[in-house]
Amino acid sequence: MKVITSDGQELGTLVRVFRGSEASQVFQRCADETYMDATYLEVGRGSANAPLYTLYIPYRAIADILDSTLILNVDAKTACSSGWGQKPC
């Protein structure tokens, strides 16, 4: 599924969805357990086997899903400067 920003820029392709306790099993836990019940989208840019980069986008950043396109509620500049390149702890 293609992932685009609110200003129409393509970020990449949805690779995986981490939900609830599944996310806490994949990511190491934070001391304050902030992300324990959070949902994240893993979005890769490049080929499926060798992404150029990976973003871990919080569920709250989804604006809509139309056909096979996931649309974020943030623009490309915000998405790329948000710190979403780091796996949530």
C-alpha positions as CSV (number, residue, x, y, z in Angstrom):
1,M,0.0,0.0,0.0
2,K,1.4,3.4,-1.0
3,V,1.8,6.0,1.8
4,I,1.5,9.7,1.0
5,T,1.6,12.9,3.0
6,S,-1.1,15.6,3.2
7,D,0.7,17.6,0.6
8,G,0.7,14.7,-1.9
9,Q,4.3,13.5,-1.5
10,E,4.9,9.8,-1.6
11,L,6.8,8.6,1.5
12,G,7.0,4.9,0.6
13,T,5.1,1.6,1.0
14,L,3.4,0.1,4.1
15,V,5.6,-2.8,5.2
16,R,4.0,-3.8,8.5
17,V,1.5,-2.7,11.2
18,F,2.4,-3.0,14.9
19,R,-0.6,-3.0,17.2
20,G,-1.0,-2.8,21.0
21,S,1.0,-5.4,22.9
22,E,2.5,-6.7,19.6
23,A,4.3,-3.4,19.3
24,S,5.7,-3.7,22.8
25,Q,7.1,-7.1,21.9
26,V,8.8,-5.9,18.8
27,F,10.2,-2.7,20.2
28,Q,12.2,-2.7,23.4
29,R,10.2,-1.2,26.3
30,C,10.6,2.3,27.5
31,A,11.0,2.9,31.2
32,D,7.7,4.7,31.4
33,E,5.9,2.2,29.1
34,T,4.7,5.1,26.9
35,Y,4.3,3.0,23.8
36,M,2.8,-0.1,25.4
37,D,-0.6,0.1,23.7
38,A,0.4,2.2,20.7
39,T,0.0,1.3,17.1
40,Y,2.7,2.0,14.5
41,L,3.0,1.7,10.8
42,E,6.4,0.6,9.4
43,V,6.8,2.4,6.1
44,G,9.8,1.7,3.8
45,R,11.1,3.5,0.8
46,G,13.1,1.5,-1.8
47,S,12.6,-2.1,-2.6
48,A,10.8,-4.5,-0.2
49,N,14.0,-6.4,0.5
50,A,16.3,-3.4,0.8
51,P,14.5,-0.2,1.9
52,L,16.6,3.0,1.7
53,Y,15.0,4.1,4.9
54,T,12.2,3.1,7.3
55,L,9.8,5.3,9.1
56,Y,7.7,4.2,12.2
57,I,4.6,6.3,11.8
58,P,2.1,6.5,14.7
59,Y,-1.5,5.6,14.0
60,R,-2.7,9.1,15.0
61,A,-1.0,10.4,11.8
62,I,-3.4,8.6,9.5
63,A,-5.9,10.9,7.9
64,D,-7.6,8.5,5.5
65,I,-7.2,5.3,3.4
66,L,-8.5,5.5,-0.2
67,D,-8.3,2.5,-2.4
68,S,-4.7,1.3,-2.0
69,T,-3.3,4.6,-0.7
70,L,-2.8,5.5,3.0
71,I,-2.9,9.3,3.4
72,L,-1.2,11.0,6.4
73,N,-2.5,14.1,8.2
74,V,1.0,15.7,8.1
75,D,3.0,17.2,5.2
76,A,6.3,15.7,3.9
77,K,8.5,18.1,5.8
78,T,6.8,17.3,9.1
79,A,6.9,13.6,8.5
80,C,10.6,13.6,7.6
81,S,11.6,15.8,10.6
82,S,9.4,14.1,13.2
83,G,11.9,11.6,14.5
84,W,9.8,8.7,13.0
85,G,13.0,7.2,11.6
86,Q,13.8,5.8,15.0
87,K,12.0,2.7,16.2
88,P,9.9,3.6,19.2
89,C,11.3,2.3,22.4
